[in-house]
Amino acid sequence: MSTLLANSATYKPTLEAVKKAAERISKVVVKTPLGESFTYSKKYAANVFLKREDLQQVRSYKIRGAYNKISSLSQEQLDKGVICASAGNHAQGVAFACNKLNTKGVIFMPVTTPKQKVEQTEMFGGEWVEVILKGDTFDDAYKNAVKYGDLNKLVFIHPFDDEKVIEGQATIGLEIMEQAEGPIDYVFAPLGGGGLLAGLSSVFKQLSPKTKIIGVEPEGAPSMSFSLKEGKVVELSEIDRFVDGAAVQKVGARNFAICRDSLDEMVTVPEGKICQTILDLYNKDAIVVEPAGAMAITALDFFQEEIKGKNVVCIVSGSNNDITRTAEIKERALLYAGLKHYFIIRFPQRAGALKEFVAEILGPDDDITHFEYSKKHHKENGPAVVGIELKDPADFDDLVGRMKAKNFYGQYLNDKPDLFQFLI
């Protein structure tokens, strides 16, 4: 065991430390509502409550840890300034804190960060913050930020692997316990680096030990799940960056040590299923969330028998969603539901082939949503990339059967990720 992990294993936030954090951040942090969701309570035959951290001024819970950490620094440290790396939400929390405390902040963000999060960070920080875009992932930005901070002697504000940050995030647990009118059976919360779950689970294990704490990760970035399985912090070589607020290659050492002892279960949820939750929240409840903010609710499907009749809390962690991602979110949701399918279709190079395809191959409720075709004059068949949206996933086999019977079928692209990404 490394020295860092050995030291980390001995740390757990005390209630006294969390209460001090709550007092320290009280001037800038909103005590967000804990409200029952009619939609999800009815769907799961349970009492489902949403802790609305998306309603913070910076639209995520990250302000709690960031402000608690920065406001605890000495004046000498504040005068030199701070530095951080973030995929977006921690950056906004740090920027807001720097502005409030009049301290200079340098913020490294991945080049792939949604534009909306970059602009919000610059807005919250104002003249006190400089944003530097570097690398493709949070981990790339993190490594660059550490080097920059060492060279310029700036205090590094870690997004999750820091005691003051963990204690700041843990204040959510105190609020839930104050707001809840009865015992809480389950708490579902998203996990990226682990700061929120480390703090939240520590509070519940002290104040409500019978409450089951469920950590939720995106299927494409299961850093904590892999680490818990291996019994040590594991760095993933590749991750899906779609859930940018929770896509990290390696969880924090402190966070791992706490979660190993305090979490009751870890679950991963598919990105496409997260997208459907985002759409449902907007369409049914007029709640706007980012992918990480939808993860806790998404996990309820995997526990629907277990949570019947229970009191359940889901942490809605953030709402920093870029509207330009809406098309991709809808696409991923349809793909996951088996309603959107892409093919390479072999069209006979003769007049009327497309008309035949539409009339005899497509079902009455099928719709072409994507079509790319280039006629080849010296070929018997011309390939086209075609996207088809179904009304019912059960119609898929009949559609493919008709394609093959009429000799239109070329290749199915959904299960060929490299080719799919190249062509679509």
C-alpha angles and dihedrals in degrees: 000000000000120000090245093052091044090053092043091053090064094054123091124156112252122220088243091056092047092049090051089050090051090053093046095052097038094101095058106025124081117226093233121216124261102209134171115249111224090194097054097033089058094043094053100030087236138106100262117187126189120215099210105214087153085079095067114116090254088042096243141065091250092094088072097063096034095052093042091054099043095043089054093060123105120256089250090057092046090051091056093047138230138262134203144170121224145157088225120289099064087046091058092048091051092045092051091048093048090052093049094045096040095236128137116250132192113199124194115201130175116261086238093062111126110261091236091062093048092050092047091051091052091046095051093044098044114173092347097067137065117195119207119188111211134158134359099267140035089256091056091050090046094055092049092047093052091053092047092047093050092050093049098035094238123157110252114228104205115210094224117346098077131096096227091046091050091048090050093052089045090066087080087068092053091051093049091051090050094046100043114098094202142012116308116226100185138017118193116193136168121250130204111143091355105246096124095045093044092054097037096047092047092056094047094047088057100040104026109016094170092062111104112228114208120192117207125204133176113259090236095055108035096161098146094041091055092044094051090048091052095041092234140065108285125195112217115222094213134018138179105248096200094104090055095176092060105026107112128144095216132026122222120274093230091045093050093050092051096042092048088062102031109037118089095198144354122214132181122214127202117251091232091056090049088054092054089052090052090053093045093050091051097043098041105029105018089237117145114208137167119234094267089049091058097049100089093052091044090059093060091082089066092053101038096123093043096051099047109132092003133122107248131184122198120192111225093201104186150349103205095129122153111227090217087070093062095096092051092046091053091046093051091048092052092047091051092048091052092244100112121060134174126205142174101234122199106220116195107238096241136102115276097025094119091045089053091050093052095044102039107022105040118073121233092262098038120109132197107228100167131033130171119169137160118187115233109204097200098045130088092218130030118209121227131184106229130184117202127189118206129203092215125026088219088072092068100088093049090049092053090045092056091047092054094044091055093041095244097118117108113153138336109231106189093081094044102075098180094049091040093055091047097050104032 
